[in-house]
Amino acid sequence: MTTVYHLDPSLNLEQSILWQYNNAKALSALMKAKSDWYEENVSQFIEFWRTQMLSLDKADDFALSVWGKILNFNRQILLEDGTIYTLSTEGYRLLLKGQFLKMTTNGSIPEMNRYLSLLFGAQGAAYVVDNYDMTIRYVFEFLPNEEQLYLLKNVDFLPRPAGVQYEILVLNDEFLGFKGSDMQPFDSGILYNRKSLR
């Protein structure tokens, strides 16, 4: 996802002059001027497009809006109460990356785990569990921020196979084990109550 194919946009138009016209100074000067203009304008544009526009990790707001048009996702989301919520740049980037990965996945568990690592790897562990009944479970071992929680609950952007239902579980250390129970016996500790986000 972070690697974009390198395209060499350089062009030497002087090489395209037929050998019969090598001594034609006016033609050589014209071709040199065109080659210089191309190098200055077109090559820089192509390099900008490759580094800033094609990489979702480095894209600015304009590039993200272009990706939004391509992937058919708007930065503004209509909420149930009729108000419009505008995603932050990082929230929009997460949504677009998730949609792109969803469209390009082959649906295997290892690939979905790799994609979750690309989407959420900096925050903590996130992985997929196959329930073997045409459902999968996304498990997050960290607490996503408020915007990410909203996206996880309300927008279908995580990669998964077609026709497979899913649920999302968020685990963090305040819900697991006997933390805060002063080592009480079973049935009196703070155990995880298995409720999914979706």
DAZI-V538693 format. One record per helix or strand. SS is the DSSP state (A for helix, B for strand). FROM is the first residue (numbers start at 1). TO is the last residue. If there is no record, write none. Layout:
ss:SS from:FROM to:TO
ss:SS from:FROM to:TO
//
This chain:
ss:A from:13 to:16
ss:A from:19 to:21
ss:A from:25 to:53
ss:A from:61 to:71
ss:B from:76 to:78
ss:B from:84 to:86
ss:A from:89 to:104
ss:A from:109 to:120
ss:B from:126 to:130
ss:B from:135 to:140
ss:A from:146 to:154
ss:B from:165 to:170
//
